């Protein structure tokens, strides 16, 4: 019996491709090929092949992407807080022209 992938299965696989591009693990050309395979998949096995290429054993790619985005936000917040703290310590308005 052949198991056909659902639209949700295809959308989840496409999200894994997007995360892999965002993480820099694959290029746009590879992403295009994988998305084409994802949406042309007629069997669950074909779709599983795409997912297997993009996932790390024991860890979901989307979890990694969310983690990396959170780290970037924290770093940016810390940098902004540092600038404001230094400006306050030196009694300088960080937004005024010099």
C-alpha positions, 0 to 999 in steps of 0.5 A: 500500500502506498502512503501519500503525503498530506498537504501538512506533511509537505508544508512541514518539509518545506519549513525544514527547507526554509530553516536550512536556508536561514541557517546557511546549511543549504544554498538557494539552488539546493533549496529549490531542488528540495522544494520541488521534490517536496511538492512533487512527492507522490509517496510518503517515502519520497518526502521522508527522503527530503526530511532525512537530508535536513534533520539532525538525529535527535534534533528538529531543524525548526528547534535549532532555527528558533534557538538561533533567532532567540540568541540573535535577539538576546545579543542585539538587546545586550548591545543596545543596553550596553550603548545606553549604559555607557551613554548614561555613565558618561552623561551623553544623550546617545541619540543627539548629534555630536 
